[in-house]
Amino acid sequence: MFEVFGRWYKRKFSDPDSAMLLFLLIISSLILLFWGNMLAPVIVAIVLAYLLDWPVVRLQNMGLSRTYASSVVLLLFVGLVTLATIGLVPVIWQQSLNLANEMPQIWEQAQAWITALPNNYPQFINVNQIEKMLSGVDERVVKIGEGLLSASFSSLFGAAALLIYLILVPIMVLFMLKDKQQLLDNISNLLPKERRLIKQVGQEMNIQILNYIRGKVIEIIIVGTVSTITFALMDLRYSLLLGVLVGFSVLIPYIGAAVVTLPIAAVALFQWGITPDFWSIMVAYAIIQALDGNVLVPVLFSEAVSLHPVYIIIAVLFFGGLWGFWGVFFAIPLASLVRALFNAWSSPKEFSKACDE
């Protein structure tokens, strides 16, 4: 057994560049595993710096210095976020409270509709099945309520962490933008000399991550805005709240769209019942999802490496379980990184030759 493993290791990692790539991957994974929560503000700052580097470079091409361009872009970004927070958050919060107050009525109406199913479809559904299902759902609703209550208390202790994000993250973003080349040179000095594969994989992932972050932010804004306007024009209640949910649902490919369908259908069903208005909302939502998946995503992510849907779902579940929101957000780039690593280790000689060219 050990001989088999030894031959496999020599075949895959006899190249020093390949071994150094493995070593860097292990060290990075251990740092994120043990100190990921502590380094969360740094990770957020890196994400924002990646996002804002593109307009900074464009301002530099127009003749502005790196420092001035970084300051202007960061001030504009903070201003837009502040205006969006002041304008949208109070409305979303109020709609969330109103929806929470109406949830008991929505659940009662849903129970009445479910209990009527055995009478309408006696050949498919019996009363015992409905009673078992409702009892299980009632227990789950109670647990969810308890979880939300405990989360509301624990959120009081997150005020200090929020202040850290509001103060430290913008400062780190400014320095990352202003001193980008200096920071990259410092990181380069820490890397070993045997870094041909590290450089190749890093360049590939840099392009993919930049494309992914910009595309995902644009997709969230477009899908959320179009959904909000559509729901408002069709007079659906809580249109802004539901539109924001639809926008953020694109962070979780395939799964997010299916999950957000439930609150949209519940609100529409409670507001109109099973009427033409209800079906109009559902058709409009289906059209938005179809346009997002077949038109918007191919345009925004044309440079991204295509992955099989099964791999994407596995990446979302795995990395989301490890790092929560940021794991979900970066599931596709991380899955692409895994594939790039497998490709590099599958044929290190060919990979090295490609790097030399």
HELIX and SHEET records of a PDB file:
HELIX    1   1 PHE A    2  PHE A   13  1                                  12    
HELIX    2   2 PRO A   16  TRP A   35  1                                  20    
HELIX    3   3 ALA A   40  ASN A   61  1                                  22    
HELIX    4   4 ARG A   66  THR A  115  1                                  50    
HELIX    5   5 LEU A  117  ASN A  120  1                                   4    
HELIX    6   6 VAL A  127  SER A  154  1                                  28    
HELIX    7   7 SER A  155  GLY A  158  5                                   4    
HELIX    8   8 ALA A  159  LYS A  178  1                                  20    
HELIX    9   9 LYS A  180  LEU A  190  1                                  11    
HELIX   10  10 ARG A  196  LEU A  233  1                                  38    
HELIX   11  11 SER A  239  SER A  249  1                                  11    
HELIX   12  12 ILE A  255  TRP A  272  1                                  18    
HELIX   13  13 PRO A  276  LEU A  291  1                                  16    
HELIX   14  14 ASP A  292  LEU A  296  3                                   5    
HELIX   15  15 VAL A  297  LEU A  300  1                                   4    
HELIX   16  16 PRO A  309  PHE A  329  1                                  21    
HELIX   17  17 ALA A  331  SER A  346  1                                  16    
HELIX   18  18 PRO A  348  ASP A  356  1                                   9    
END                                                                             
